[in-house]
Amino acid sequence: MQRYLIRRLIFMVPTLIVMSMFTFGLLRLMPGDFITAQMAEARGADQAQIERWRRELGLDRPAYIQYFRWTGGLIKGDWGQSYWQNEPVLKVIRRTLPTSLELGSISILIGVMISVPVGVLSAVKQNTWMDYLGRSISILGISIPNFFLATLVIIYGARWFGWFPPQTPQKLFEDPIGHAQQFLPAAFILGAALSAQNMRLIRTTMLETIRADYVRTARAKGLKESAVIFKHAFRNALIPVVTLLGFQITITIGGSVVVERALSVNGMGRAFIDAVPQRDFPLVQGILLLLVGVTLLINLLVDLSYSYLDPRIRYG
């Protein structure tokens, strides 16, 4: 296990290097830069002034020099300066990441709390009304886009209850009610989509598992049905679900852009989507590279969890 862990950590380094090159190059394919984006809003600057601003930001240098300057700063712990927000990239990430982590954690928790019981019950009660109801709910959850559900929450929340999402960040210990009003609707919207995907996967894997020989043997020994389902079948059915859940965690942390913007949650996804049209390359690069690192770590944790869920799996 230790050798496997060290090997995986070493392999992360070239992956991060390749992804940093890909991210850096992809952004440079976009037309224009931060200066041209600002000139679209502030007309009247002459060409000499534009070139001077480019020199100050280092945008006049060749792309490969800009890349090595950026990666050299990363090694020293300097992720660059956000053009748009005029502050260090790490400071922006430290301010927005806890919000995205909180929103993502609550969303995952809601998704698991809904999907696990419904998925297991749907498999155990196959082809009954409970199974049909669970499958219908999962199909509905997959079919409705997040942005549409967020729009419905805002419209009908305002129309029926006079509720609007708070427009400014609400801190948990200063205003718990306002904080809950800001986070819980967004978390429920994201959690509903996650639970719909997990529901179908849990049902499918449980159906395969409860027909396995060892489950029939456990029933033949006279074990209680609850012990057969949760101790023998459910644990082995979790491996595909954990794989999907690891992917969902990364997507939820960095990809809840539409929900964060619609419900005024100032997380990392919203900072990312605001930085793209402004051509704020350092901030976009920093957030993308962070998400790549988080994805690699989560994938490692998911792989390590396999040996716990299934003792037959060993890493050498």
C-alpha positions as CSV (number, residue, x, y, z in Angstrom):
1,M,0.0,0.0,0.0
2,Q,2.8,2.4,0.9
3,R,4.7,1.8,-2.3
4,Y,1.4,2.2,-4.3
5,L,0.7,5.5,-2.5
6,I,4.2,6.9,-3.2
7,R,4.0,5.8,-6.8
8,R,0.7,7.5,-7.3
9,L,1.9,10.7,-5.7
10,I,5.0,10.8,-8.0
11,F,2.8,10.3,-11.1
12,M,0.7,13.3,-10.1
13,V,3.7,15.6,-10.8
14,P,3.9,15.1,-14.6
15,T,0.1,15.1,-14.8
16,L,0.0,18.6,-13.2
17,I,2.8,19.8,-15.5
18,V,0.9,18.6,-18.6
19,M,-2.4,20.1,-17.4
20,S,-0.7,23.4,-16.6
21,M,0.7,23.5,-20.1
22,F,-2.7,22.6,-21.6
23,T,-4.5,25.2,-19.4
24,F,-2.0,27.9,-20.2
25,G,-2.1,27.2,-24.0
26,L,-5.9,26.9,-24.2
27,L,-6.4,30.3,-22.6
28,R,-4.0,31.9,-25.1
29,L,-6.1,30.6,-27.9
30,M,-8.9,33.0,-26.8
31,P,-9.0,36.2,-28.8
32,G,-7.6,39.2,-27.0
33,D,-6.3,39.6,-23.5
34,F,-7.2,41.6,-20.3
35,I,-6.2,44.9,-21.9
36,T,-8.4,44.4,-25.0
37,A,-11.3,43.3,-22.7
38,Q,-11.0,46.5,-20.8
39,M,-10.7,48.6,-23.9
40,A,-14.1,47.3,-25.0
41,E,-15.6,49.1,-22.0
42,A,-13.3,52.1,-21.8
43,R,-12.8,53.7,-25.2
44,G,-10.4,56.4,-26.1
45,A,-7.0,55.0,-25.0
46,D,-4.2,55.4,-27.6
47,Q,-2.0,52.6,-28.8
48,A,1.0,53.8,-26.8
49,Q,-0.9,53.6,-23.6
50,I,-2.2,50.1,-24.4
51,E,1.3,48.9,-25.1
52,R,2.5,50.4,-21.8
53,W,-0.2,48.5,-19.9
54,R,0.7,45.3,-21.7
55,R,4.4,45.7,-20.7
56,E,3.4,46.4,-17.0
57,L,1.4,43.1,-17.0
58,G,4.0,41.2,-18.9
59,L,1.5,40.4,-21.7
60,D,3.9,41.7,-24.4
61,R,6.3,38.8,-23.8
62,P,6.3,35.5,-25.8
63,A,3.9,32.9,-24.5
64,Y,6.6,30.5,-23.4
65,I,8.3,33.2,-21.3
66,Q,5.0,34.0,-19.7
67,Y,4.5,30.2,-18.9
68,F,7.9,29.8,-17.3
69,R,7.4,32.9,-15.2
70,W,4.0,31.6,-14.1
71,T,5.3,28.1,-13.2
72,G,8.4,29.6,-11.5
73,G,6.0,31.6,-9.3
74,L,4.0,28.5,-8.5
75,I,7.1,26.7,-7.2
76,K,7.8,29.7,-5.0
77,G,4.2,29.9,-3.8
78,D,3.3,32.9,-5.9
79,W,0.2,32.1,-8.1
80,G,0.3,35.6,-9.7
81,Q,-1.9,38.7,-9.4
82,S,-5.5,38.7,-10.5
83,Y,-5.9,41.4,-13.2
84,W,-9.6,41.9,-12.7
85,Q,-9.8,41.8,-8.9
86,N,-6.3,43.4,-8.4
87,E,-5.2,41.1,-5.6
88,P,-3.2,37.9,-5.4
89,V,-4.7,34.8,-6.9
90,L,-4.2,32.8,-3.7
91,K,-6.1,35.5,-1.8
92,V,-9.0,35.2,-4.1
93,I,-8.9,31.4,-3.8
94,R,-8.7,31.5,0.0
95,R,-11.7,33.7,0.1
96,T,-13.9,31.8,-2.3
97,L,-12.8,28.2,-1.7
98,P,-14.4,27.7,1.8
99,T,-17.7,28.8,0.3
100,S,-17.5,26.3,-2.5
101,L,-16.4,23.6,-0.1
102,E,-19.3,24.3,2.2
103,L,-21.8,24.3,-0.6
104,G,-20.3,21.2,-2.1
105,S,-20.2,19.3,1.2
106,I,-23.9,20.1,2.0
107,S,-24.9,19.2,-1.6
108,I,-23.1,15.8,-1.4
109,L,-24.6,15.1,2.0
110,I,-28.1,15.9,0.7
111,G,-27.5,13.8,-2.4
112,V,-26.3,10.8,-0.4
113,M,-29.1,11.0,2.1
114,I,-31.7,10.9,-0.7
115,S,-30.0,8.5,-3.1
116,V,-28.9,5.7,-0.8
117,P,-32.3,4.8,0.8
118,V,-34.3,5.4,-2.4
119,G,-31.8,3.4,-4.5
120,V,-31.6,0.5,-2.1
121,L,-35.3,0.4,-1.6
122,S,-35.9,0.5,-5.3
123,A,-33.7,-2.5,-5.9
124,V,-35.1,-4.5,-3.0
125,K,-38.7,-3.8,-4.0
126,Q,-38.0,-4.2,-7.7
127,N,-41.0,-3.8,-10.0
128,T,-43.3,-2.5,-7.2
129,W,-44.8,1.0,-7.0
130,M,-41.9,2.1,-4.8
131,D,-39.4,1.0,-7.5
132,Y,-41.4,2.9,-10.2
133,L,-41.6,6.0,-8.0
134,G,-37.9,6.0,-7.3
135,R,-37.0,5.5,-10.9
136,S,-39.4,8.3,-11.9
137,I,-37.9,10.7,-9.4
138,S,-34.4,9.9,-10.6
139,I,-35.3,10.4,-14.3
140,L,-36.9,13.7,-13.4
141,G,-33.9,14.8,-11.4
142,I,-31.5,14.0,-14.3
143,S,-33.8,15.7,-16.8
144,I,-34.2,19.1,-15.1
145,P,-31.2,21.4,-15.6
146,N,-29.7,23.1,-12.5
147,F,-30.2,26.6,-14.0
148,F,-33.9,25.9,-14.6
149,L,-34.5,24.6,-11.1
150,A,-32.6,27.6,-9.6
151,T,-34.9,29.9,-11.7
152,L,-38.0,28.1,-10.4
153,V,-36.7,28.4,-6.8
154,I,-36.2,32.2,-7.2
155,I,-39.5,32.9,-9.0
156,Y,-41.8,30.8,-6.9
157,G,-39.9,31.6,-3.7
158,A,-40.5,35.3,-4.3
159,R,-44.1,34.8,-5.6
160,W,-45.4,32.4,-2.9
161,F,-43.2,33.3,0.2
162,G,-41.8,36.7,-0.6
163,W,-38.3,35.2,-0.4
164,F,-35.3,36.4,-2.3
165,P,-31.8,35.0,-2.0
166,P,-29.5,37.4,0.0
167,Q,-27.4,39.4,-2.4
168,T,-24.4,39.8,0.0
169,P,-22.4,37.0,1.7
170,Q,-24.0,36.0,5.0
171,K,-21.6,34.6,7.6
172,L,-22.6,31.5,9.6
173,F,-21.9,32.8,13.0
174,E,-23.0,36.4,12.4
175,D,-26.4,35.7,10.6
176,P,-27.2,31.9,10.8
177,I,-30.7,32.4,9.3
178,G,-29.4,34.5,6.3
179,H,-26.6,32.0,5.8
180,A,-29.0,29.1,5.7
181,Q,-31.3,31.0,3.2
182,Q,-28.3,31.6,1.0
183,F,-26.8,28.1,1.1
184,L,-29.6,25.6,1.6
185,P,-31.5,26.3,-1.6
186,A,-28.3,26.1,-3.7
187,A,-27.3,23.0,-1.9
188,F,-30.7,21.3,-2.4
189,I,-30.6,22.1,-6.1
190,L,-27.1,20.6,-6.5
191,G,-27.9,17.7,-4.2
192,A,-31.1,16.8,-6.1
193,A,-29.1,16.4,-9.4
194,L,-26.4,14.4,-7.6
195,S,-29.0,12.1,-5.9
196,A,-30.7,11.4,-9.2
197,Q,-27.6,10.1,-10.8
198,N,-26.6,8.0,-7.7
199,M,-30.1,6.6,-7.3
200,R,-30.0,4.9,-10.7
201,L,-26.5,3.6,-10.2
202,I,-27.2,2.3,-6.6
203,R,-30.3,0.5,-7.9
204,T,-28.4,-1.1,-10.8
205,T,-25.5,-2.3,-8.7
206,M,-27.7,-3.5,-5.9
207,L,-29.8,-5.6,-8.3
208,E,-26.6,-7.2,-9.6
209,T,-25.3,-7.8,-6.1
210,I,-28.4,-9.3,-4.4
211,R,-28.4,-12.0,-7.1
212,A,-24.8,-13.0,-6.4
213,D,-24.0,-16.5,-5.0
214,Y,-22.6,-15.2,-1.7
215,V,-25.9,-13.2,-1.0
216,R,-28.0,-16.3,-1.6
217,T,-25.6,-18.2,0.7
218,A,-26.1,-15.6,3.4
219,R,-29.9,-15.9,3.1
220,A,-29.6,-19.7,3.2
221,K,-27.7,-19.5,6.5
222,G,-30.8,-17.8,8.0
223,L,-29.4,-14.2,8.3
224,K,-31.9,-11.4,8.7
225,E,-32.8,-9.7,5.5
226,S,-31.5,-6.3,6.8
227,A,-28.1,-7.9,7.5
228,V,-28.0,-9.6,4.1
229,I,-28.8,-6.3,2.3
230,F,-26.6,-3.8,4.2
231,K,-23.8,-6.0,5.5
232,H,-23.2,-8.2,2.5
233,A,-24.9,-6.7,-0.6
234,F,-24.7,-2.9,0.0
235,R,-21.1,-2.7,0.8
236,N,-20.0,-4.5,-2.4
237,A,-22.4,-2.5,-4.4
238,L,-20.8,0.7,-3.3
239,I,-17.6,0.5,-5.4
240,P,-19.1,2.0,-8.6
241,V,-21.1,4.5,-6.5
242,V,-17.9,5.7,-4.7
243,T,-16.2,6.2,-8.1
244,L,-19.1,8.4,-9.3
245,L,-19.2,10.2,-6.0
246,G,-15.5,11.1,-6.3
247,F,-16.2,12.6,-9.7
248,Q,-19.2,14.5,-8.4
249,I,-17.3,16.0,-5.5
250,T,-14.8,17.7,-7.9
251,I,-17.6,18.9,-10.2
252,T,-19.7,20.2,-7.3
253,I,-16.8,22.2,-5.8
254,G,-15.7,23.9,-9.0
255,G,-18.6,23.5,-11.3
256,S,-21.6,24.9,-9.5
257,V,-21.3,28.1,-11.6
258,V,-24.9,28.7,-12.6
259,V,-26.3,28.0,-9.1
260,E,-23.8,30.2,-7.4
261,R,-24.5,33.0,-9.7
262,A,-28.3,32.6,-9.6
263,L,-28.5,32.4,-5.8
264,S,-25.7,35.0,-5.1
265,V,-23.3,32.5,-3.6
266,N,-19.8,34.0,-3.9
267,G,-17.9,30.8,-4.4
268,M,-15.0,29.8,-6.5
269,G,-17.2,28.8,-9.5
270,R,-18.6,32.3,-9.6
271,A,-15.1,33.8,-9.4
272,F,-14.1,31.6,-12.3
273,I,-17.0,32.5,-14.6
274,D,-16.5,36.2,-13.8
275,A,-12.8,36.0,-14.6
276,V,-13.2,34.3,-18.1
277,P,-14.8,37.2,-20.0
278,Q,-12.3,39.6,-18.4
279,R,-9.4,37.5,-19.7
280,D,-8.1,37.3,-16.2
281,F,-5.6,34.6,-17.1
282,P,-3.8,34.3,-13.7
283,L,-7.0,33.7,-11.8
284,V,-8.5,31.3,-14.4
285,Q,-5.2,29.3,-14.5
286,G,-5.0,29.2,-10.7
287,I,-8.5,27.9,-10.2
288,L,-8.2,25.3,-13.0
289,L,-4.9,24.0,-11.7
290,L,-6.3,23.8,-8.2
291,L,-9.3,21.8,-9.5
292,V,-6.9,19.4,-11.3
293,G,-4.9,18.9,-8.1
294,V,-8.1,18.3,-6.1
295,T,-9.3,15.8,-8.8
296,L,-6.1,13.8,-8.6
297,L,-6.2,13.6,-4.8
298,I,-9.9,12.6,-4.8
299,N,-9.2,9.9,-7.4
300,L,-6.4,8.6,-5.2
301,L,-8.7,8.5,-2.1
302,V,-11.4,6.7,-4.2
303,D,-8.9,4.1,-5.3
304,L,-7.7,3.6,-1.8
305,S,-11.3,3.2,-0.5
306,Y,-11.7,0.2,-2.9
307,S,-9.5,-2.0,-0.6
308,Y,-11.7,-1.1,2.4
309,L,-15.0,-1.8,0.6
310,D,-13.7,-5.0,-1.0
311,P,-11.0,-6.9,1.0
312,R,-10.1,-8.9,-2.1
313,I,-8.6,-5.7,-3.7
314,R,-4.9,-5.2,-2.7
315,Y,-2.4,-2.6,-3.8
316,G,1.2,-3.5,-4.1
